[in-house]
Amino acid sequence: MNDPTPPAPGTPAPQDPDAGAGGRAPRRLPPLFQRVVRLLAAAMGAFYIYSAVFGVATPEWHRGLYLGLTFAMAFLLYLFRRGSPAERPSAWDVAFAALSLGAVGYWIWEYGGLAYRAGAYTDLDYYVSVVGVLLSLEACRRVTGAAMSLVAVGALIFAYFGPYFPEVLAHRGVPVRRLAEYLFLTDDGVFGVMTNVMATYVLIFMYLGSFMSRSGAGKFFIDFPLSLIGRTVGGPAKVAVVSSAIFGTISGASVANIVATGTFTIPLMKRSGFRPHVAAAVENTASTGGQLLPPVMGVGAFIMAELTGISYGHIALVAAIPAILYYL
């Protein structure tokens, strides 16, 4: 029987389960860099679990530490391009990671001063903001692929070249300096709502899901539906649906769901006579539905609560109905 437990963080499986949306997987780091990344991840985990319990982090540390450490780990773990050395980070990767920590560290250190001189930023503020925006685009490109970065670049082009667009889309345009400063030096850009949601809610549920998977709860999500419906007609496919739904309540991510449950359910379906592409389709569809199930809901519930002011509990309660209908 295959082990449904997902691979350790930072150690991708052969089938590339940790790849981002752009299909890129983390590189296999040498021991020294493995220790660095694990230390950064452990520091992040300890800080945000402590903050979730005691709530003592100030806004600049709460958002800045998340973004700085995330960027640094992204540059160390993900390749610059497909032909880049996969066995170790290059000097450029290390430099980008250091620049990320430096730029975000500057934002944290100068947080009060930046608020005081808003609208009259110094040249140093401007240079740091340009570096920060470029690093944000590059980190996004490495992890998710070019598509999302191109969307962001398109938005920047639209903001700058506003006067040159057709009348229905035209606007005054935003100077490069003002655009960079707004995006990186204020609480409305890269340090805005999305960063706050990730640092406040999503990380905690990710830690919960990881803990449950490593503690053996993930295996229970396979064994329990198998014991109930494994021997019924179409049982293996039903097991895939039920186990993916249960695991989705703690992961909220389709890729993690497939890694945790698909390593068992797909071979089980194939041994029962399902054609390979059908087995893969069943598992993929069932795991995708995990993003609809409360409480995690693929981050969507937290963003809705943050933007609308509606309580998270109410959103999760209402979302339970369409989520259940999806699986039925």
N, C-alpha and C positions, 0 to 999 in steps of 0.2 A: 504494500500500500504506500502511495506517495505521501510525503510529508506536506501538509497544506500550509505549513508555517512559511511566511514570506522571508526572503533573504535579509541578512543584516543590513542596516543602513550603510550606504556607501559601497556595498558589494553587489553589483548587478548580477542577476542570473543570466544564463546563456541566452534566454529568449528575450532579453532586454526589457524586463518588466518595469524597471525604474526609469525608462526613457520618458522624456518630456513629450509634450504634444507634438513637437517637431521631430520626434523619433530619435532623439539623441540620448544616450545612456551615460551615466557617470563613468569616468575612467577608473581603472584599478590603481589606486594610489600606492606608492612605496611606503614602507613602515613609518618613516618620519612624517610624511604628509598625512598618513592615516591618523597618527596621534594628534596632529594639529587640528584636523577636521573634527575628530571625536572630542577633543578638548573644547573647541568652539561650540559644537552641538550640545555638549554636556553643560557648558556655561549658560547657553541660551535656555536649556531646559530647566536648570536650577533657578535661574532668574525669574522666568515666567510662571513657574509653579509657585515660587515664593510670592510673587506679586499677586497671583490669583487667590492665594490664601489670605495674605495680609493687606494687599492693595496699597502698597507704599510707594510705588514707582511714580515719578513725575512724568509728564507727557513726553518731554524730550528723551528721557531714558527709555520709556516704555516703547516708543515708536522707533527711536534711533537705533537702539541696540538690536532690535529685530532686523531692521533693514541692513545695518552694517554687517552683521554676522552672516545674514543670508547672502548678501552680495559676495562677501569674501569666500564663503563655501562654494558658491556657484562658479566663481572663477577658478577655484582650485579643482573642482570636481568635473566640470564640463569643458569639452574641447573647444578651442577657438574655431576650428573647422575640421572636417572629417579626416583630413590628412595629417592633422597635428599629432605629436607624440602621445600615445595612449598610456604609456607606462609611468609618466610623471608630468607634473605641471611644468610649463616652460617658464623662462624668466619673465615673459610678458604676463603670463597668468599670475605669477606671484606679485608682479608690479601692480596689476589691476586690483588684486585683492588688497594690497597695501593702500592703494589710492582710495578704494572703497571705504576702508576703515578710517583713513585720514579725512575724507570729505564728510562722512557722516559724523565722525568725531568732532570736526569743526562745527557742524550744525548743533550738536549736543552742547558743546562748550560755549558757543556763542548764542545759544537759544534766547536768553534774555536780551542780549545786545541786539540781535536781529529784530526782535519785536520792537525795541526802542527806536531803531533807525530804519524802520520799514518805510519804503519809498525814497530813502536816501542812502542806499547801501554803498559800501566802499568798493573799490576795485577788487580787493581781495575777495570780498563776498561774491562778486560777479564771477571771478575766475573759478572759485570753488563750485558755484552753481552750475557753470558750464560743464566742468568735469563730472559733477554728480549726475546731471541729465544724461550725458554720454555713457557713463557707466551703467545707468539704469537701462538704457536701450540695449547695450551690449549684453548685460546679464539676462535680459528678457530674451534676446535672440539666441543665446547659447542654450537656455533651458527649454524654451517652448518652440524654437525654430524661427524662421524669418517672418512668418505671416503676422504674428502679433506685433513685432517690432515695426513692420511696414505700416501697420495701421497707426501706430503711434507717430511714426515719421510723417505719415500723411496728415495727421492732425496738426503737427507742427508746421508743415508746409502751408496748410490752410490758414493757420493763425498768422503767419508772417506775410503771405502773399494775398491777403484779403482784398486789397483794392483791385487786383488783376482778375478776379473771378467774375463770372456773369452777374448781372445786376441782382438776381434773386439770391445769390450767395455772397455777394460782395460785402465787405466791411472795412473799417479803417486800417486794419492790420496791427500787429503787435510787434514792436521792435525786439530783436534777438535778446538784448540785455534784459528787458522787462520780462520776456517770456521765460528765460532761464532762471531769473531770480524768483519769479512767481512759482515755478515748478519745483524748485529745490529749497528755497529759503523760507517758505511759508508753510502753514499747516494744511494747505489745500492742494498741494501737488503730490509728490511721491510720498510725503509723510502724512497724507490725508486719510480719508475715511477707510479706504481699502487696507492700508497698513495698520490702522487702528483695529479694524475687525480681525485681521489675521493675528495680530499680537495679543488681542484680548480674548478671543473666542476660539479661533480655529486651531491654534497651537495646542491649547489644552485638550481639545478633543482628539487631536492627532496623538498626543502623548497617551491619552486613555486607550485609544485603539491599539497603539503599539504595545502598551503594557498588557492588555487583554490577550493580544496575539501571542506574546512571548510567555505569558503565564499559563498557556494551555487552553484558554477560553476559545481561541480560534478553532482548535480541533473539535471542541464541543459543538460549534456551529455546523460542522460537517456531520458528526456522529448522530446528533439529535434528529435532524430530518431524515437521515438514512435509516434510523431505527423505526421511524413512523411510516414512511411511504416508500422506502427503498424497494420493497417487493411488489408494489402495485404496478399496473400497466403503465409503461412509460416512467417507471420509478426513477431511474437515473436522471432524466431531464427534470423531473419534479424536485429531486434532491438539489439539483443545481439552482433551481429557482428559489427554493425555500432557504437554502444555505446562503445564497448571495443576498437575499433580502435581510436575513438576520445579521450577517456580517456588515451589510451596508449601514445598519443603524449605528455602528461604532466607527466606521472608516470614512464614509461619505465621499469616497474616491473610487471611481470605476476601475482604475488601473490596479490599485491596492486590493480591491475586491477580487479581481480576476486572478491576481497572483496568489491570494490566500485560499480561494475556493476552487479556482479553475485547475490548479495543479492536480487536484483530486477528481473533480467532477468530469472534466473533459476526457481523461483516460477511462473513467468508469462508463461514460456514455458510449465511447468508441468500442469498449469490450462488450457492451450490450447490443451492438449492432447499428448504432447511429453512425452515419457517415461523418468523416472528420469535419467538414465545413458546417454541417448541421450542429454538431456538438459545440463547435466554437461559436456559432451564432447564438445558440441557446444561452451559453455562459456569458457572452458579451452583452446580450440584451438584459439578462437578469442582473448582471453586475452594474450595468448603466442605471438601472432603476434604483440602485442603492443610493444614488445621489438625490433621490426624491424623498427618501424616508427620513423622518425625524429620528434623532435630534440634530445630526450634523448637516444633512441635506446639501452636501457639496458647497458649503459656505453661503449659499443663497439666502438662507433664513437670517443669518447674522447681518448680511448686507441690507436686507429689507428692513430689519428692525432698526438698524443704525440710520438709514435714510428716511424712513417713514415715521419713526417714533412709536410704532406699534410694538407691543411687548413681544419678545421672542417666544414666550410660551403660547401666546395666542396664534402666532404664525405657524408654529409647529403643530398645534392642535388642528388648525384648519387644513394644513398641508397633509395631514395623515390620511384624509379621505381620498384625494386623488392618487396618493402613493399606493394605498391598498388596492384601489381600482386598477392601477397599472399592472399589478401582479395578478389580479384576478382575470 
